Amino acid sequence: MDGFRERRRATAWLLRDPGAGDSGDSARDPAVGAATRHAVLAAIGDPGSPVAGAATLYRYVSGIDQQARPLDAQELQELGDPMATVFFQQNKYPMTVQDLLAGLPQPTAAAPQSVHLISEAGQIPPGVDLPRDLRFAITRAVQGREVDLLISTGADSDPATTFLQVAAWDQAAGVFNYYMRISPAWVWAGNSWSALASGSRGNGCFDSHINGSVVMKELKLPWINWQSQAATIQLAPDDPLRGNPLYQQVIGGESLELTVRSLISRWTTARLAAVTRDGSVAQPDHLMRHLFTSTTVNLASSATQSSVITTSGGDLALPAGFWLNKDALLDDLALPVGSALPMAPAALYVAGLSAFGFHLEEKASGFSQPGDTFFAFVVPEAAYEDNDVVRQLVRQGVITAKFAACALMLDFTNPVFSPARAQLMAHVPSTPTAVTALQDQIVQAISQAAANLPGHSPERRFAADWALSDDSWPAVFAQRIDDYLGRVAKLISTSAGFDDYVRLAESRRRDFRAMRLNEFELTLPVTNIPPNAPGLQMLEDGTVAPRPSRPSPAPGGTPPSGPPSGKDPS
């Protein structure tokens, strides 16, 4: 076990080695890594441990538990997900993904098994000397027709030693339980509520599952890095993976997108039902941070492969989420925007690759390749997780569409990492508040503060938008977006304008790199823009300017406080 290493941040849920090149928390703080390592080794059979060698389900919630311990009989019986009912409660502990799948009921047409494949190096020709980091994501429906198991494991490593992790939906409890195999045992790493609890938020598996749900960063067409209808991961003709039965079942990431969206919404629905059940929200700031901050992000790109873009080619559609939160403003809130999204001249994109020194780099292996990522112009965009909470808050009447629109239109040209929107969190209550009074209380607090602040302050701008009549705000907001997109369309056709947008994109990538979602160097391109360059923001006139202050990318909003047990706080 001393030789166990994981390169990923999110993969290394429990075991971090400061000397393994991991840039996660344990790499930054050796004491944290040593404490985690000691706790897990004790759970799986450290020679000096009284529980050495036992095939058991242990509890270790990073940030909450000082040491791992076996779950007692009552705790085990309270777990209602398929991993618990099919395996752990029957004293079964599958040690490989093959054993796990073989122990489940056979998939059926109504409850099929789906296998997906991802690799950030998947489009780099085979034979290049660098880690491929191929992973399977496998979904199963066990207790019904809806997916309730999401399994993640290495695809090109020994099944007995590579990571094996499971997010399992517990319908009765309304949570995902998170498990990790560390031979000869399994560890319960917490559940969805643990992601929101003050001690465990941002720790262990909840450094990536920051809001308690499953994660697919590359959620939209072209499903960057996933094998999909848009791209096939390259393997050598004699790659042993071709003979793997799981590889032979791989289907496209476009299918996984639908599953992940459904799973995220399932947890959002259960979470909101729990926290509003008695007519009061115990910690309103935990909900409002999804509206006012970027608790996490997704990654989006052009649907065009960078290698086929030439100076004589047609215009390039950059990801919509780079310009604004289209999903929330145009799709969910249905603002009547008439303008098309700006298109970038292909010649300017190609010139920018050279001018900014775009290349891919994997420092550990020494790999470097000139050019952009396989799909052009990867940037962070507003997360489906955040938008889904806002969408359901509006649908349930906790907030109105106008309130959501006023918040999102504040600094709407910066759909992620907006210090202006985040500033309004100061006016969100953090103590129990009646559901029916929550919105009014926030509006009142912002309006009172606005009276003593300058006109450009976020509070004054929100208050001005809130003063719009109920029948006029959609058209007013849509006109602002139309005007902005029109200005961008003119600027992007110039060399100076396009280059500014490249600098803005790289500024947002730097913010993403500071997040724990940033697991692999090959996820994003590298440029000659200094890593310590000032942060940038988009203005409503379409120009790019220095950002007043740097945001805290994740977790967003006010640090939560929740029950260390990881149970329903309501």
MITIMI-37945 format. One line per field, with one value per residue (C-alpha): x, z, y negated. Coordinates in pm, whole numbers, plus 32768, in hexadecimal, padded with zeros to 4 digits. Each point is the difference from the previous one (the first is absolute). Last residue first. Layout:
% residues N
px = c(X/...);
pz = c(Z/...);
py = c(Y/...);
END
This chain:
% residues 570
px = c(72D4/816F/7FD4/8126/8174/8049/80D6/7EC2/8026/80B6/8034/811B/7F5E/7FFA/80C2/80CC/80AE/8070/8056/7FEC/8124/7FBE/7FB9/8021/80DA/7F45/7F73/7F19/7EA8/7F47/7F73/815C/80B6/80EC/8172/80E1/815D/8116/809B/8001/80AD/7F58/80DE/7EE9/7FAB/7ED2/7F09/7FA9/8161/8082/7F0E/7F28/7F7D/7EBD/80C2/7FE4/812A/801F/7E9C/805D/8129/7F12/7F2B/812B/8057/7EA8/8025/8153/7F6C/7EE0/80F9/80AA/7EB4/7FCD/815D/7FF1/7EAC/7ECC/7FCD/7FBF/7ED2/7F52/804F/7F43/7ED0/800C/7FF8/7EDE/7F38/804A/7F8E/7EC9/7FAE/801B/7F0F/7F0F/7FF4/7FEC/7ECD/7ECF/8070/8067/8170/8064/80BC/80EC/8057/802A/80EF/80D4/8004/806B/810A/809E/8015/7F0C/80C5/7F8E/7F2E/7EA6/807C/8025/7E8E/7FA8/80DE/7F6E/7E9C/8035/8092/7EE1/7EFE/8095/8007/7EAD/7F2A/810F/8014/8165/80EC/8155/80FD/7F40/806A/807C/8174/7FB8/7FD0/8179/8006/7F43/810B/8125/7F91/80B3/7F1D/7EF9/80CD/7F33/7ED9/80A7/7EB0/7F17/800F/7F86/7EEB/7F99/7FE4/7F2C/7F24/7FCD/7F80/80A3/7F87/7EE5/8043/8058/80DE/80C3/800A/80A8/80F1/806B/8020/80D1/80FF/8025/7FFC/8136/803E/811B/8172/80BD/8080/804A/801E/7FB2/8140/80A6/80C6/814C/8168/8047/80C1/803F/8109/7F5C/7FB4/7FE0/7EDB/7FDC/7F17/8057/7F85/811A/7F29/8058/800F/7EAA/7F78/804A/7F2C/7EE0/801B/7FF3/7ED0/7F38/7F44/7E84/7F28/7EBD/7EC8/7F2F/7E8C/7FF9/7EA3/806E/7F88/8057/8072/8086/8076/8076/8051/8092/8094/80D6/80C2/8115/80DC/7ED0/7FA7/813C/80B9/7F67/8115/7FDC/804E/8154/810C/80E7/7FCE/7F43/801A/80F6/7F2D/7EE1/7EBB/7EEE/808E/8040/7F5B/8079/7F0B/8021/7FF0/7F75/7FFD/7F5B/7EBB/7EF9/8099/8071/7E90/7FBC/810F/7FC7/7E9E/807A/7EDC/7EFB/7EA2/7EB3/8031/806C/80D7/8156/7F89/7F36/811B/80FC/7F25/7FBE/816D/806A/7F1D/8066/816C/7FA4/7F2F/8110/80FA/7F2B/7FC3/8171/805B/7F4B/80C0/813C/7FE5/7FF2/8109/7F98/813E/80CB/7F51/804F/8175/809C/8035/80A6/8129/806E/8070/7F60/806F/7EE2/7F6B/7ECB/7EE9/7F6A/7EB2/7F16/80B0/813B/802C/811C/7F1B/7E8F/7FCD/7EEB/7FB8/8059/817A/801A/7F36/7FCC/7F10/7F52/8059/803E/817C/8017/815F/809E/7EE7/80B4/80F4/7FD2/7F4F/7EE0/805B/8014/7EF8/7EFA/7F7E/80BB/7FA9/7E92/803D/8094/8146/8142/7F7B/813B/8021/80F5/8111/8064/7FAA/7EB3/7F59/7E97/7F2A/7E92/7F1A/7ED6/7E83/7FFC/7F03/8085/8169/80C4/815C/813B/810D/8179/8108/8167/80FC/8093/7F23/7F88/816C/8011/7F82/7E93/801E/7EBD/7EC1/7EB0/7EB6/7EEA/7E91/7F97/7E85/7F3D/7FF4/80E3/812B/8020/816B/80F7/816E/810A/8142/814A/812E/8120/80D5/8149/8104/80F4/7F5A/7FB6/7E90/7FAF/7F7D/7E85/7FC3/80FA/7EEE/7F69/7E96/7F3C/7E91/7F4D/7E87/7F49/7E8E/7ECD/7ED2/80C2/808E/8141/804D/7FDE/8146/8117/809D/8018/80BE/80E2/805D/8038/80F7/800E/7E95/7FB0/7EDB/7F87/7E93/7FC6/8134/7FA5/7EA2/7F63/8128/8077/7E96/7FAE/7F3C/8104/7F53/805D/8172/7FD4/7F3F/8105/8124/80CE/816E/80E7/80E6/80B7/7FE0/7EAC/7F66/80EF/8003/7ED9/8090/7F09/8063/7F4F/80AC/80EC/80E2/8177/806D/7EE8/80DD/80F7/8176/8026/7F39/7EDB/7F07/7F71/814C/8095/7EE1/8038/817C/7FE7/7F0A/80DF/8135/7F51/7F85/815B/809A/7F35/800C/8019/7EF1/7F1A/801A/812C/8052/816B/8023/80CE/7EE4/7F3F/7E88/7F1A/7E92/7F5D/812D/7F26/7F8E/8166/8081/8159/7FBD/8111/8008/8166/7FD7/7EDA);
pz = c(8366/7FFF/7F4C/8067/7FCA/8169/8018/7FE8/7F2F/7FF2/7EB1/7F94/7F6E/7E8A/7F0A/8049/7F26/7F20/8106/7F32/7FAA/8023/7F1F/7EB9/7EFD/7EC1/7ECA/7F12/7F95/806F/8124/808B/7FFC/8122/8027/8110/800F/7F6F/80FD/7F18/7EF7/7EA8/7F26/7FDC/808A/7F88/80F2/806E/7FB0/8159/80AC/8137/7FFF/80BC/8134/7F8F/7FCC/7E9A/7FC6/805E/7F14/7EF1/803E/7FC2/7ECB/7F6F/8047/7F52/7ED0/8008/7FF9/7ED5/7F49/8039/7F97/7EC3/7FA0/7FB0/8170/803E/7F19/807C/8167/7FD2/7F75/8118/8101/7F5B/7FE9/816D/806F/7F27/809F/815C/7FA8/7F52/812A/80FB/7F6E/8083/816A/8007/8026/8163/8028/7EEA/80B7/8149/7F5D/7F71/814B/80BD/7F02/802A/7ECB/808D/813D/814E/811F/7F77/7F73/815B/8045/7EAD/802D/8157/7F85/7ED3/80DD/80F9/7EEA/7F66/8148/808E/7F73/8048/8169/806B/80DE/8018/7EED/7F6C/7EA6/7FF4/7FFE/7EE6/7F27/7FDA/7F43/7EE3/7FDD/8038/7ECE/7FDA/7EEC/7F1C/7FD4/7F05/80EA/80FA/80AF/7F05/80C8/8143/7F59/7F3A/8137/80AB/7ECC/7FE3/8164/812B/80DE/7F06/7FBF/7E92/8058/8103/7F08/7EF2/80F8/8081/7E9C/7F95/8112/7FAC/7E88/803D/7F63/7F03/800A/7EB8/7EEC/7EBC/7EF1/8019/7FFF/80EE/7F5F/7F4D/8032/80B0/8142/80C8/8111/80B6/8145/7F4E/7F22/7F0B/7EE6/7F38/7FAC/7FD2/801F/7EAB/7F5E/8069/7FDB/7E8B/7FD6/80C4/7F3B/7EB7/8072/8036/814A/8002/80F5/8085/7F3E/8070/804B/817A/808B/8161/802F/8172/7FDA/7E9B/7FC8/8156/80AA/7EE6/7F53/8129/7F36/7EFC/8050/803E/7E90/7FA5/7ED9/7EA7/7EFD/7EBB/7EBE/7F94/7F3D/812B/8055/8111/7FCD/811C/8101/7FE2/7FF0/8105/80B0/816D/8152/815B/8120/8138/817D/811F/7F0D/80CC/801F/7F97/8085/8132/8045/8072/8109/8063/8065/8122/80CD/7EF2/8097/7F8E/80B6/7ECB/7F65/803B/7FB7/7EC5/7F7D/802F/7F65/7ECB/7FDF/8028/7EE6/7F2A/8012/7FAA/7ED3/7F78/8032/7F42/7EDA/7FE4/8017/7EB9/7F4B/8091/7EFF/8030/807F/8009/7F5B/80FB/8118/7F5F/7FFA/7EBE/7F72/8148/7FA4/7F03/7EC5/7F06/80D4/80A1/7FAA/80B6/7F03/7FCF/7FCC/802A/8148/80A9/810C/8007/7FB0/7FEE/7EAD/805E/816E/8158/8004/817A/8045/8177/80E7/8114/815E/7FB1/7FF3/7F60/7F9B/8150/8094/7FBC/8115/807C/7F67/80F5/810C/8135/7FA5/7F86/7E9E/7F5A/812B/7FA5/7EBC/80B3/80A8/7FAF/8048/7FE3/7F6D/8079/7F90/7F41/7FF4/7F50/8002/8050/7FE4/8066/7F2D/80BB/8016/8139/7F78/7E9D/805B/7EC3/7FE5/7F9A/7FD8/7FFC/7F8A/7FE1/7F59/80C4/7FBF/7EAC/7F87/7F2E/7EAC/8054/8158/80C5/8032/8051/7FFA/80A3/8023/7E95/7FE8/7FA6/815E/8114/7F25/7EE9/7F92/7F86/7FAE/7FDD/7F81/8015/7F1C/80A6/7EC3/80B3/7F0C/7F07/7EB0/7F68/7FCF/7F5B/80EE/7FEB/813C/80D2/80D8/8013/8024/7FBD/8038/8059/801C/80AF/7FB7/80DE/7F1A/7F02/811F/80C8/80C7/8176/8095/8076/7EA7/7FEB/8148/7FB1/7EB1/80A5/80E6/8178/803A/8175/8062/8168/7F8E/808F/7F3E/7EAE/7F70/8108/8040/7E9A/7F8D/80E3/8143/810F/8151/8027/8002/8107/80DC/7FE0/8053/7EEF/8027/805E/7F45/80C4/8047/7F5F/7F8E/7F01/7F2F/804A/8053/804D/7FCF/7F4F/8055/7F78/8135/7FC8/8128/80E3/8137/7F39/8020/7EBB/7F42/7F73/7F30/8102/80A7/7EAC/7FC7/813B/7FD9/7E97/805A/8119/7F22/7EE9/80E9/8098/7EA5/7FB4/7E97/7F7E/80F2/7F7E/7E93/7F1C/7FF4/7F99/80C2/8120/80C5/7FEC/801A/8056/803F/7ECE/7F1E/7ECB/8021/800A/7EFB/7FEB/80EA/80A8/80C4/8041/8179/7FCE);
py = c(7820/804D/814E/80D8/7FD3/8058/7ECA/7F31/7EC8/7EB7/7F62/7F1E/7EC5/7FF3/80CF/8137/7FC7/7EE2/7EF9/7EC6/7F16/7E91/7ED8/80C3/7F57/7FA3/80A9/7F48/8076/7EC6/80C6/8039/814B/8042/8045/808B/7F71/80DA/80EF/812E/7F2A/8008/80DC/80FD/8159/80C4/809A/8162/8079/7F9F/80EA/7FDA/7E9D/8042/7F97/7E99/7F19/807A/7F89/7E9C/8013/8079/7ECC/7F1F/80CE/7FBE/7E8C/7FF8/80B1/7F06/7EE3/80A0/8004/7E8D/7F9E/80D1/7F78/80D1/8045/7E8F/7FE6/813A/7F9A/7EB8/80B6/8100/7EE7/7F4A/8143/8050/7EA7/8022/814E/7F67/7EEA/80EF/80EE/7EDF/7F53/80BA/8019/7E95/7FAE/7FA2/8149/7F94/7EC0/80BC/80F7/7EE5/7F48/8139/8060/7EA8/7F21/7EFF/7FC6/8092/7F77/804B/8149/8097/7FD5/808E/8133/804C/7FCD/80DF/8112/7FED/7FFD/813A/80BE/7FA3/811A/8102/7F8D/7FBB/80C5/7F54/7FB8/7EDC/7F86/7E98/8051/80F4/7ECB/7FDF/8149/7F5C/7EF2/80EE/80CA/8150/8081/7F62/7EC1/7F37/802B/7F13/7FD9/809F/8144/7F5F/7F37/8134/80D9/7EF7/7FDA/8177/7FFE/80A4/811D/8031/816F/7FC8/7ED9/80C8/8121/7F31/7F61/8157/807F/7ED5/8043/8172/7FBB/7F32/7EAB/8018/8055/7FDD/80E6/7F43/8107/8172/80CD/7F07/7EE7/8007/806A/814A/8036/813E/7FF5/8122/7F4A/7EB2/8058/7EE2/7FA3/7ECA/7EA3/7F06/7EC8/7F6F/8157/807D/7E9E/7FFD/8139/7F65/7EBA/80BB/80C7/7EC2/8023/8011/7F3E/809A/7FA8/7EDB/8013/8027/8037/8067/8164/801F/816B/7FF4/7E9A/7F93/814A/80D0/7ED0/7F9E/7F01/7FD9/812C/80D8/7FEF/80BF/7F60/8028/7FE0/7F41/80B1/8081/7F4B/7FD9/816D/80BB/8177/803F/7F44/80F2/7F3E/8029/7ED0/803A/8027/8061/8006/7F2F/800F/7F2F/7EDD/7EEE/7F39/80FD/8143/7F3A/7FC1/8163/8021/7E95/805A/80D5/8086/7FC6/7FF2/808B/8149/80C3/7EEE/80A4/8161/7FBA/7F28/811A/810D/7F2C/7F9B/816D/8073/7ED6/806A/8167/7F97/7F1F/8119/80FB/7F16/7FAC/8171/8040/7EEC/8097/8114/8178/80F0/8171/8087/7F3B/80BB/814F/7FA6/807E/7EA3/7F9E/80DA/7EF5/80B6/7F12/7ED6/7F46/7EAD/7F84/7FCD/7EA6/7F4C/812B/8036/807C/7EFB/7F00/7ED6/805D/7F54/7FB1/7FC5/8089/7FEE/7FE0/8139/8009/80B8/7F42/7F8B/7E92/800D/8156/7F94/7FA7/80CB/8146/7FAC/7E9D/7ED3/8013/80FF/7F25/7EFF/80F6/7FCC/8120/80DA/7FD4/80BB/812A/8059/80BA/815F/80D2/815B/8106/80ED/7F38/7E8F/7FEA/7EAC/7FA9/7EC8/8009/7F2B/7F7A/800E/80D7/80F6/7FF0/803D/7FB5/8099/7F46/8109/7FFB/80F6/7F83/80E4/8123/812F/7F84/7FEA/7EC4/7F8C/7FBF/7F63/7FF6/7F39/809B/7F43/80C7/7F9A/7FDA/7FFE/813B/808C/807E/8053/7EFE/7FFD/7EFC/803B/7EF3/809B/7F4E/7FD6/7F46/7FFC/7FC2/7F79/8097/7FC9/8153/7FC2/7EB1/7EF5/7FF8/80CA/7F41/7F62/815A/806E/813F/8052/8144/801E/811A/8027/7FED/8027/80CE/80C8/8001/813B/7FCD/7F84/80E4/801D/7E84/7FEB/8126/7F64/7EAE/80A5/804A/805B/7FFB/80DD/8011/8006/7EA3/7F92/808F/7FEB/7F1F/7F1C/7FD7/7FE4/7ED5/801B/7FC0/800C/8170/7FA9/7EF4/80F2/8113/7F1C/7F5F/8059/7EE2/7F12/7EF7/7E8F/7FF1/7EB8/7F68/813B/80E0/8156/8112/8169/811A/8147/8104/800A/800E/7F2F/7F88/7FEA/7F2B/8026/80C0/7EF6/80C1/7F42/7F13/7FB3/7FB9/7F10/7F36/7FF6/7F8A/7EEF/7F7F/800A/7F46/7EEF/7FDA/7FEB/7EC5/7F8F/8160/806C/7EF4/805D/7FD2/8171/8033/8142/7F78/7F67/814A/7FE3/8121/7FC5/7F6F/8028/8010/7E98/7F83/80F0/8097/8122/80C8/8144/806F/8009/80EB);
END
